[in-house]
Amino acid sequence: MLRGKKYSLLHAEWGLIITFALILLVLNIFILYPIALLLYKAFEEDGKITLANFMYYFINKSFVEGLLNSLVLAFAVVVTTSLIGVPLAILMARYEFPLKSAFLNMLLIPMILPPFVGALGLQYILGEHGSLNLLLEELGIIKYPIPWLYFRYYVDIMGYRLTIHLGYILVETLHLFPLIFLNTLASLYSIDPSLEEQAEVLGAHGLYLLRTIVMPLVMPGWIAGAILVFIWSFTDLGTPLMLGFPNLIAFQAFSEFKRLRESRLSYVMSILMVLISISIVALGRRYLSLREYAKVQSGLSGSRREYKVRGLKLVVVYAFLIVLLAFSLSPHIGLILTSISKSWVLSILPTEYTLDHYLAILSPTGVTPGLLYVKNSLTYSSVAMLIDIVLGAAIGYFLVRREFPLKSLLDYLSMIPLAIPGVAIGIGYYVTLMNTPLDPTLRADIPITISLTFRRLPYTVRAAYAGLLQLPEDYEEASLSLGASRLKTFIKITVPLLAPHLIAGGILAFINAMLEVSSTLILCTRPRYGTVTWGIFQVAQNPLYGVEQASALGVILMLTVLLLMVVVNKVMGARLGLVYRA
């Protein structure tokens, strides 16, 4: 029987060999080469390889403080998201209570907006004279406004002054905790229930069982989520731009690049972000490879250990979930209220409402070309999604069904975009395509589409990979036994069976392409090529109803992504966390 075997690529048909070679070539050109060129540029000065650019960076105190600030804040966000996401995952995986499915769906809503758009929505909620402060003042709880978004804490270490932006931590936490939650939940669902049952027979219960058995088993999922949270918060550009936090490395790299397109310092900072992000991924995988418990998960989907919640415990559970949802959805509520407010000054809620902001951005004759931004985003993301589905299906097939010497390289190249910051990808593509027919200063639509395609490729690769692991090979074997080639079998048999996973992965790629901020801010040089996120940032700078119109654009983006997330959740269910693995 052929079942369960991985076939060597060396004995495959020429069609598969050529397909594999083409995929490897494409990944090298569009993923590896831009970063390699960026690395060369960071070390190059007047045609010579030198460390002068790095030396100048590290002797500049403000730049080093920006790097340290970003690292500290990223680790802080990992801690805060874990404090929310891990208990939440345990609650959802181990306990049964009314309305659980509804809460589970609502907990994914924070993911439908990039953090910087959420920061826009929080301005009127958590601003110095925002709704929360006004409410607390009316209740007599506080006498003076609390700067929720702009509170800073300074720490002096070895001559460097670190700035802890609590508002940054808050915004990132509210948006990123679902990454920890989803990955931990996926790991909890994959634990063999018999392991916990055996531990209970030996006397382990409660917190001791959780600490010694459950938590070690979910460590792979938690680390996967923590890596994604760290990289996102460490390299996020939109949030510090929107809140005005200039002493972070992503902000500094962007500012240097905008000041001087050939700025070697922007290349140095981009490479530092890449190296640190890749190092975090490598350390996480290395740690897991050394731990025996990382290999004892069964991946079973059979009976789960769930306990009924009743009485006072149920009240506590509901209170926890309602408070969490109130905070995590406050950016979205604030965005909606801002988009329909005509007058909102020193009041808990708007005193006058209007739809004029939507009419202004959606009108073909309006000053703000909102329809153009929406059309561009849909076009770029759709093209990127289709390419990602094709590449993801092929790469997943080679990784799961074939055995060949360059397999690890293919896996690495297809997943490395998750570890590459958007700022670095944007600058890398800009430098690569400069003075070519695809120069972003001439037309940015194709460079942006290329960037979105390969930045979001890992989502379809992981979806295809997870689907193929669950897909029995019987139908493929039957096709081969009837004389069909492997390439024809893949197209006619494997792809149709894999379609639900490919569609879900494709929609996730589409969603995250729509939400992309950093690379589009760098590659888009003209309004006619702007995306929704680019438009939100630009429109928000307008002092006359800019924030309100930007919020209206944000609501349109939010509703689009929410609809797609509902579809993905229906298709993938609890397996959604597997797609977000780093």
C-alpha positions as CSV (number, residue, x, y, z in Angstrom):
1,M,0.0,0.0,0.0
2,L,1.1,3.6,-0.7
3,R,-0.8,5.1,2.1
4,G,1.1,7.3,4.6
5,K,4.3,7.5,2.4
6,K,5.9,10.7,1.3
7,Y,7.2,10.3,-2.2
8,S,10.6,11.6,-3.2
9,L,10.7,14.5,-5.6
10,L,13.6,12.9,-7.3
11,H,11.3,10.2,-8.6
12,A,8.5,12.6,-9.5
13,E,7.4,13.7,-13.0
14,W,9.0,16.6,-14.7
15,G,5.8,18.7,-14.3
16,L,6.2,18.6,-10.5
17,I,10.0,19.2,-10.6
18,I,9.5,22.3,-12.8
19,T,6.7,23.6,-10.6
20,F,8.9,23.2,-7.5
21,A,11.8,25.0,-9.2
22,L,9.6,27.9,-10.3
23,I,8.1,28.3,-6.8
24,L,11.6,28.3,-5.2
25,L,12.7,30.9,-7.8
26,V,9.7,33.1,-7.2
27,L,10.1,33.0,-3.4
28,N,13.8,33.9,-3.7
29,I,13.1,36.8,-6.0
30,F,10.2,38.3,-4.1
31,I,11.1,37.4,-0.5
32,L,14.8,36.8,-0.1
33,Y,16.3,39.2,-2.6
34,P,14.6,42.5,-1.3
35,I,15.9,41.7,2.2
36,A,19.3,40.7,1.0
37,L,19.5,44.0,-1.0
38,L,18.5,45.9,2.1
39,L,21.2,44.1,4.1
40,Y,23.8,45.1,1.4
41,K,22.6,48.7,1.4
42,A,22.9,48.8,5.2
43,F,26.6,47.9,5.1
44,E,27.4,49.8,1.8
45,E,28.9,53.3,1.7
46,D,30.4,54.7,-1.5
47,G,30.6,51.3,-3.1
48,K,32.5,49.8,-0.1
49,I,31.3,47.4,2.7
50,T,31.6,49.2,6.0
51,L,30.3,49.2,9.5
52,A,30.1,53.0,9.5
53,N,26.3,53.1,9.1
54,F,25.8,50.8,12.1
55,M,28.4,52.7,14.2
56,Y,26.7,56.0,13.5
57,Y,23.3,54.4,14.5
58,F,24.6,53.1,17.8
59,I,26.4,56.3,18.8
60,N,23.2,58.2,18.3
61,K,21.5,58.1,21.7
62,S,18.0,58.8,20.5
63,F,18.1,55.9,18.0
64,V,19.3,53.4,20.6
65,E,16.6,54.6,23.0
66,G,14.1,54.0,20.2
67,L,15.3,50.4,19.8
68,L,15.2,49.8,23.6
69,N,11.8,51.4,23.9
70,S,10.4,49.2,21.2
71,L,11.8,46.0,22.7
72,V,10.5,46.8,26.2
73,L,7.1,47.7,24.9
74,A,6.9,44.5,22.8
75,F,7.7,42.3,25.8
76,A,5.2,44.2,27.9
77,V,2.5,43.6,25.3
78,V,3.3,39.9,25.2
79,V,2.9,39.8,29.0
80,T,-0.5,41.8,29.0
81,T,-1.9,39.8,26.1
82,S,-0.9,36.5,27.8
83,L,-2.6,37.6,31.0
84,I,-5.8,37.9,29.1
85,G,-5.5,35.3,26.3
86,V,-4.3,32.3,28.3
87,P,-7.0,32.3,31.0
88,L,-9.6,33.1,28.3
89,A,-8.5,30.1,26.2
90,I,-8.7,27.8,29.3
91,L,-12.2,29.1,30.1
92,M,-13.4,28.6,26.5
93,A,-11.8,25.1,26.1
94,R,-12.6,23.6,29.5
95,Y,-15.9,25.1,30.6
96,E,-19.5,25.0,29.2
97,F,-22.0,27.8,29.8
98,P,-24.9,29.5,28.0
99,L,-24.0,31.9,25.2
100,K,-20.4,30.5,25.0
101,S,-20.5,30.5,21.1
102,A,-21.7,34.1,21.0
103,F,-18.9,35.2,23.3
104,L,-16.3,33.2,21.3
105,N,-17.3,34.9,18.1
106,M,-17.3,38.4,19.7
107,L,-13.8,37.8,21.1
108,L,-12.5,37.7,17.5
109,I,-13.8,41.2,16.7
110,P,-10.7,43.0,17.9
111,M,-8.9,41.5,15.0
112,I,-11.0,43.2,12.4
113,L,-9.1,46.5,12.8
114,P,-5.4,47.3,12.7
115,P,-4.3,48.9,16.0
116,F,-3.7,52.3,14.5
117,V,-7.3,52.6,13.4
118,G,-8.4,51.4,16.8
119,A,-6.2,54.2,18.3
120,L,-8.2,56.6,16.1
121,G,-11.4,55.3,17.6
122,L,-10.1,55.6,21.2
123,Q,-9.3,59.3,20.9
124,Y,-12.8,60.3,22.0
125,I,-13.2,57.5,24.4
126,L,-9.9,57.5,26.3
127,G,-8.6,61.0,25.4
128,E,-7.9,63.6,28.1
129,H,-11.4,64.9,27.7
130,G,-12.9,61.7,26.4
131,S,-16.0,59.8,27.5
132,L,-14.4,57.7,30.2
133,N,-12.8,60.7,32.0
134,L,-16.0,62.7,31.7
135,L,-18.1,59.8,33.1
136,L,-15.7,59.3,36.0
137,E,-15.8,63.0,36.8
138,E,-19.6,63.0,36.8
139,L,-19.6,60.1,39.2
140,G,-17.2,61.9,41.4
141,I,-14.5,59.2,41.1
142,I,-11.8,61.5,39.8
143,K,-11.2,65.3,40.0
144,Y,-8.7,65.6,37.1
145,P,-8.6,63.9,33.7
146,I,-6.4,60.8,33.4
147,P,-4.2,60.7,30.3
148,W,-5.1,57.0,29.5
149,L,-3.5,57.1,26.0
150,Y,-0.6,59.5,26.7
151,F,0.6,58.5,30.1
152,R,4.4,57.9,30.0
153,Y,6.7,56.3,32.5
154,Y,10.4,57.0,32.3
155,V,13.2,54.7,33.3
156,D,16.9,55.6,33.2
157,I,19.2,52.7,32.5
158,M,22.9,53.0,31.8
159,G,22.6,56.6,30.5
160,Y,19.6,55.8,28.3
161,R,16.1,57.2,29.1
162,L,13.4,54.6,28.3
163,T,9.9,55.8,27.7
164,I,7.1,53.4,28.6
165,H,4.1,54.4,26.7
166,L,1.2,52.9,28.6
167,G,-1.3,54.1,25.9
168,Y,0.7,52.1,23.3
169,I,0.6,49.0,25.5
170,L,-3.2,49.4,26.0
171,V,-4.0,49.9,22.3
172,E,-1.8,46.9,21.2
173,T,-3.2,44.7,24.0
174,L,-6.8,45.3,23.1
175,H,-6.1,44.3,19.5
176,L,-3.6,41.5,19.8
177,F,-4.8,39.4,22.7
178,P,-6.9,37.2,20.3
179,L,-3.6,35.9,18.8
180,I,-2.6,34.5,22.2
181,F,-6.1,33.3,22.7
182,L,-6.5,31.5,19.4
183,N,-3.2,29.7,19.5
184,T,-3.6,28.6,23.1
185,L,-7.1,27.5,22.4
186,A,-5.9,25.4,19.4
187,S,-3.3,23.7,21.6
188,L,-5.9,23.0,24.4
189,Y,-8.2,21.3,21.8
190,S,-5.3,19.2,20.6
191,I,-4.4,17.7,24.0
192,D,-5.2,14.1,24.5
193,P,-7.8,14.0,27.4
194,S,-6.3,10.8,28.7
195,L,-3.1,12.6,29.8
196,E,-5.1,14.8,32.2
197,E,-7.2,11.8,33.4
198,Q,-4.0,9.8,34.2
199,A,-2.7,12.8,36.1
200,E,-5.9,13.0,38.1
201,V,-5.7,9.3,39.0
202,L,-2.3,10.0,40.4
203,G,-3.6,12.8,42.6
204,A,-3.1,16.0,40.5
205,H,-6.0,18.4,40.6
206,G,-6.8,22.1,40.2
207,L,-4.0,24.5,39.8
208,Y,-1.4,21.8,40.3
209,L,-2.8,19.9,37.3
210,L,-3.0,23.1,35.3
211,R,0.6,24.1,36.1
212,T,2.3,20.7,35.7
213,I,0.3,19.1,32.9
214,V,-1.9,21.5,30.9
215,M,0.4,24.5,30.7
216,P,3.4,22.6,29.4
217,L,1.2,21.0,26.8
218,V,-0.1,24.3,25.5
219,M,3.3,25.9,25.5
220,P,3.8,25.4,21.7
221,G,0.6,27.3,21.0
222,W,1.4,30.1,23.5
223,I,4.9,30.6,22.1
224,A,3.4,30.7,18.5
225,G,1.0,33.4,19.6
226,A,3.6,35.3,21.7
227,I,6.0,35.4,18.8
228,L,3.3,37.0,16.6
229,V,2.3,39.5,19.3
230,F,6.0,40.4,19.9
231,I,6.8,41.0,16.2
232,W,3.6,42.9,15.6
233,S,4.0,45.2,18.6
234,F,7.7,45.6,18.1
235,T,7.4,46.7,14.4
236,D,4.0,48.4,14.4
237,L,4.2,51.7,12.5
238,G,0.6,52.9,12.4
239,T,0.0,53.2,16.1
240,P,3.0,55.4,17.0
241,L,2.2,57.5,14.0
242,M,-1.4,58.0,15.0
243,L,-0.7,58.6,18.7
244,G,2.5,60.6,18.1
245,F,5.1,58.4,19.7
246,P,8.3,59.2,17.7
247,N,10.8,57.4,19.9
248,L,10.1,53.9,18.6
249,I,12.3,52.2,16.0
250,A,9.5,51.7,13.4
251,F,8.6,55.4,13.6
252,Q,12.3,56.4,13.3
253,A,12.9,54.1,10.3
254,F,9.9,55.5,8.5
255,S,10.8,59.1,9.3
256,E,14.3,58.7,8.1
257,F,13.1,57.0,4.9
258,K,10.6,59.8,4.3
259,R,13.3,62.4,5.0
260,L,15.7,60.9,2.6
261,R,14.8,57.9,0.4
262,E,18.5,56.9,0.2
263,S,18.9,57.1,4.0
264,R,21.3,54.4,5.1
265,L,20.0,54.8,8.7
266,S,16.5,53.6,7.6
267,Y,18.2,50.5,6.0
268,V,20.1,49.9,9.2
269,M,17.0,50.1,11.4
270,S,15.0,47.9,9.0
271,I,17.7,45.2,9.1
272,L,17.8,45.4,12.9
273,M,14.1,44.9,13.1
274,V,14.4,41.9,10.7
275,L,17.3,40.3,12.7
276,I,15.6,40.7,16.0
277,S,12.2,39.4,14.7
278,I,13.9,36.3,13.1
279,S,15.9,35.7,16.2
280,I,12.8,35.6,18.3
281,V,11.2,33.1,16.0
282,A,14.4,31.0,16.0
283,L,14.6,31.1,19.8
284,G,11.0,30.0,20.1
285,R,11.4,27.1,17.8
286,R,14.7,26.1,19.4
287,Y,13.1,26.1,22.8
288,L,10.3,23.9,21.7
289,S,12.6,21.5,20.0
290,L,14.4,20.9,23.3
291,R,11.2,20.1,25.2
292,E,9.8,16.6,25.2
293,Y,6.3,17.7,26.0
294,A,6.1,19.5,22.6
295,K,5.7,16.1,21.0
296,V,3.0,14.5,23.2
297,Q,0.0,16.2,21.7
298,S,-2.2,13.8,19.9
299,G,-4.2,16.3,17.8
300,L,-7.3,14.3,18.6
301,S,-10.7,16.0,18.0
302,G,-12.6,13.5,20.1
303,S,-14.3,14.0,23.5
304,R,-13.1,17.1,25.3
305,R,-13.0,17.8,29.0
306,E,-15.6,20.4,29.6
307,Y,-17.2,21.3,33.0
308,K,-20.6,23.0,33.5
309,V,-20.5,26.4,35.0
310,R,-23.4,27.2,37.4
311,G,-24.4,29.6,40.1
312,L,-22.0,32.3,41.4
313,K,-19.2,31.0,39.1
314,L,-21.4,31.6,36.1
315,V,-22.0,35.2,37.3
316,V,-18.2,35.7,37.6
317,V,-17.6,34.3,34.2
318,Y,-20.2,36.6,32.6
319,A,-18.8,39.6,34.5
320,F,-15.2,38.8,33.3
321,L,-16.3,38.3,29.6
322,I,-18.5,41.4,29.6
323,V,-15.8,43.7,31.1
324,L,-13.3,42.2,28.6
325,L,-15.6,42.8,25.7
326,A,-16.4,46.3,26.8
327,F,-12.7,47.2,26.8
328,S,-11.7,45.3,23.7
329,L,-14.6,46.7,21.7
330,S,-14.2,50.3,22.9
331,P,-12.0,51.2,19.9
332,H,-14.7,49.9,17.5
333,I,-17.5,51.7,19.4
334,G,-15.5,54.9,19.5
335,L,-14.8,54.6,15.7
336,I,-18.5,54.2,14.9
337,L,-19.6,57.1,17.2
338,T,-16.8,59.4,15.8
339,S,-17.9,58.6,12.2
340,I,-21.5,59.7,12.8
341,S,-20.8,62.6,15.2
342,K,-21.4,66.2,14.1
343,S,-20.6,67.7,17.5
344,W,-18.7,65.9,20.2
345,V,-17.0,68.3,22.6
346,L,-16.8,67.8,26.4
347,S,-19.7,65.3,26.4
348,I,-19.8,61.6,27.1
349,L,-21.6,60.9,23.8
350,P,-22.0,63.1,20.7
351,T,-24.6,65.8,21.0
352,E,-25.4,65.8,17.3
353,Y,-25.3,63.0,14.8
354,T,-24.8,63.0,11.0
355,L,-24.1,60.8,8.0
356,D,-22.3,63.6,6.2
357,H,-18.9,62.1,6.8
358,Y,-19.9,58.9,4.9
359,L,-21.3,61.0,2.1
360,A,-18.1,63.1,1.9
361,I,-15.9,60.0,1.5
362,L,-18.2,58.0,-0.7
363,S,-19.3,60.8,-3.1
364,P,-17.5,60.6,-6.5
365,T,-17.2,64.4,-6.4
366,G,-16.0,64.6,-2.8
367,V,-12.7,66.0,-1.6
368,T,-11.8,62.6,0.0
369,P,-11.7,59.8,-2.6
370,G,-12.9,57.2,-0.3
371,L,-14.4,55.1,-3.0
372,L,-11.1,55.0,-4.8
373,Y,-9.3,53.9,-1.6
374,V,-11.9,51.1,-1.1
375,K,-11.7,50.0,-4.7
376,N,-7.9,49.9,-4.6
377,S,-7.8,47.9,-1.4
378,L,-10.3,45.4,-2.8
379,T,-8.4,45.1,-6.1
380,Y,-4.9,44.7,-4.5
381,S,-6.1,42.3,-1.8
382,S,-8.2,40.2,-4.3
383,V,-5.2,39.7,-6.7
384,A,-2.9,38.9,-3.7
385,M,-5.4,36.4,-2.4
386,L,-5.7,34.5,-5.7
387,I,-2.0,34.3,-6.1
388,D,-1.6,33.2,-2.5
389,I,-4.2,30.4,-2.9
390,V,-2.3,29.0,-5.9
391,L,1.1,29.3,-4.3
392,G,-0.2,28.1,-0.9
393,A,-1.8,25.0,-2.3
394,A,1.4,24.1,-4.2
395,I,3.7,24.8,-1.3
396,G,1.5,22.9,1.1
397,Y,1.4,19.9,-1.2
398,F,5.2,19.8,-1.5
399,L,5.7,20.1,2.3
400,V,3.1,17.4,3.2
401,R,3.1,15.0,0.3
402,R,6.7,15.1,-1.0
403,E,10.1,14.3,0.4
404,F,13.1,16.2,-1.0
405,P,16.4,17.8,0.1
406,L,15.3,21.4,-0.1
407,K,12.1,20.9,1.9
408,S,13.3,22.9,4.9
409,L,14.3,25.8,2.6
410,L,10.9,25.9,1.0
411,D,9.2,25.8,4.4
412,Y,11.5,28.6,5.7
413,L,11.0,30.9,2.7
414,S,7.2,30.5,2.7
415,M,6.9,31.3,6.4
416,I,9.6,34.0,6.8
417,P,7.3,36.9,5.8
418,L,5.6,36.5,9.2
419,A,8.9,37.5,10.8
420,I,9.7,40.3,8.5
421,P,8.4,43.7,9.6
422,G,6.2,45.6,7.2
423,V,8.5,48.6,7.3
424,A,11.4,46.4,6.2
425,I,9.3,44.8,3.4
426,G,8.1,48.2,2.2
427,I,11.6,49.7,2.1
428,G,13.1,46.5,0.7
429,Y,10.6,46.5,-2.3
430,Y,11.1,50.3,-2.8
431,V,14.9,49.9,-3.1
432,T,14.5,46.8,-5.2
433,L,12.1,48.3,-7.7
434,M,13.6,51.7,-7.8
435,N,14.6,52.8,-11.4
436,T,12.7,49.9,-12.9
437,P,9.4,49.9,-14.8
438,L,7.8,49.0,-11.5
439,D,9.3,52.0,-9.7
440,P,6.8,53.0,-6.9
441,T,7.3,56.7,-7.6
442,L,5.9,56.1,-11.1
443,R,3.1,53.7,-10.2
444,A,2.5,52.0,-6.9
445,D,-0.3,49.6,-7.6
446,I,1.8,46.7,-8.7
447,P,4.5,47.1,-6.0
448,I,1.8,47.3,-3.3
449,T,0.1,44.1,-4.7
450,I,3.4,42.3,-4.8
451,S,4.1,43.3,-1.2
452,L,0.6,42.2,0.0
453,T,0.9,38.9,-1.9
454,F,4.1,37.7,-0.3
455,R,3.6,39.3,3.1
456,R,0.3,37.3,3.5
457,L,1.4,34.1,1.8
458,P,2.0,32.2,5.1
459,Y,-1.8,32.2,5.8
460,T,-2.6,30.1,2.7
461,V,0.5,27.9,3.2
462,R,-0.5,27.1,6.8
463,A,-4.2,26.5,5.8
464,A,-3.2,24.2,3.0
465,Y,-0.6,22.4,5.2
466,A,-3.2,21.8,8.0
467,G,-5.8,20.7,5.5
468,L,-3.5,18.2,3.8
469,L,-2.5,16.7,7.2
470,Q,-6.2,15.9,7.7
471,L,-6.9,14.8,4.2
472,P,-6.6,11.0,3.6
473,E,-4.6,10.0,0.5
474,D,-7.1,7.3,-0.6
475,Y,-8.6,9.4,-3.5
476,E,-5.2,10.5,-4.7
477,E,-4.0,6.9,-4.7
478,A,-7.0,5.8,-6.6
479,S,-6.4,8.4,-9.2
480,L,-2.8,7.4,-9.6
481,S,-3.7,3.7,-9.8
482,L,-6.0,4.6,-12.7
483,G,-3.1,6.2,-14.7
484,A,-3.5,9.9,-13.9
485,S,-0.2,11.8,-13.5
486,R,0.6,13.3,-10.1
487,L,0.2,16.8,-11.4
488,K,-3.3,16.0,-12.8
489,T,-4.2,14.2,-9.6
490,F,-3.2,17.3,-7.6
491,I,-5.3,19.6,-9.8
492,K,-8.3,17.3,-10.2
493,I,-8.4,15.5,-6.9
494,T,-6.3,17.2,-4.2
495,V,-7.3,20.9,-4.8
496,P,-11.1,20.3,-4.8
497,L,-10.8,18.3,-1.6
498,L,-8.6,21.0,-0.1
499,A,-10.9,23.8,-1.2
500,P,-12.5,24.7,2.2
501,H,-9.1,25.2,3.8
502,L,-7.8,27.1,0.7
503,I,-10.8,29.4,0.8
504,A,-10.4,30.0,4.5
505,G,-6.7,30.7,4.2
506,G,-7.3,32.9,1.1
507,I,-9.9,35.0,3.0
508,L,-7.4,35.4,5.9
509,A,-4.8,36.5,3.5
510,F,-7.3,38.9,2.0
511,I,-8.3,40.3,5.4
512,N,-4.7,40.9,6.5
513,A,-3.9,42.4,3.1
514,M,-6.8,44.9,3.6
515,L,-5.5,45.7,7.1
516,E,-1.9,46.2,6.0
517,V,-0.4,49.5,7.0
518,S,3.4,49.8,7.2
519,S,4.4,48.6,3.7
520,T,1.6,50.6,2.0
521,L,2.5,53.8,3.8
522,I,6.0,53.4,2.3
523,L,5.2,52.2,-1.2
524,C,2.2,54.5,-1.9
525,T,3.6,57.8,-3.3
526,R,0.4,59.1,-4.9
527,P,-3.2,59.3,-3.7
528,R,-4.5,57.6,-6.8
529,Y,-2.9,54.4,-5.6
530,G,-3.9,54.7,-2.0
531,T,-5.5,51.9,0.1
532,V,-8.1,52.3,2.8
533,T,-5.5,52.2,5.6
534,W,-3.3,54.7,3.7
535,G,-6.4,56.9,3.2
536,I,-7.3,56.7,6.9
537,F,-3.9,57.9,7.9
538,Q,-3.8,60.7,5.3
539,V,-7.4,61.9,5.9
540,A,-6.9,61.9,9.7
541,Q,-4.3,64.7,9.3
542,N,-6.9,67.1,8.0
543,P,-7.9,69.5,10.8
544,L,-11.4,70.0,9.4
545,Y,-13.4,66.9,10.0
546,G,-10.4,64.7,9.2
547,V,-10.8,62.4,12.2
548,E,-14.5,62.0,11.6
549,Q,-14.0,61.1,7.9
550,A,-11.1,58.8,8.6
551,S,-13.3,57.1,11.2
552,A,-16.0,56.6,8.5
553,L,-13.4,54.9,6.3
554,G,-12.4,52.8,9.3
555,V,-16.0,51.7,9.8
556,I,-16.3,50.6,6.2
557,L,-13.0,48.6,6.5
558,M,-14.3,47.2,9.8
559,L,-17.6,45.9,8.4
560,T,-15.9,44.4,5.4
561,V,-13.4,42.5,7.5
562,L,-16.1,41.5,10.0
563,L,-18.2,39.8,7.3
564,L,-15.1,37.9,6.0
565,M,-14.1,36.8,9.6
566,V,-17.5,35.3,10.1
567,V,-17.1,33.2,7.0
568,V,-13.6,32.1,8.0
569,N,-14.8,31.2,11.5
570,K,-17.6,29.1,10.1
571,V,-15.2,27.2,7.9
572,M,-12.2,26.8,10.2
573,G,-13.8,26.9,13.7
574,A,-11.3,26.0,16.4
575,R,-8.7,25.2,13.8
576,L,-8.4,28.9,13.1
577,G,-5.5,29.2,15.6
578,L,-3.5,26.7,13.5
579,V,-3.3,29.2,10.7
580,Y,-1.8,31.9,13.0
581,R,1.0,29.7,14.1
582,A,4.4,31.3,13.6
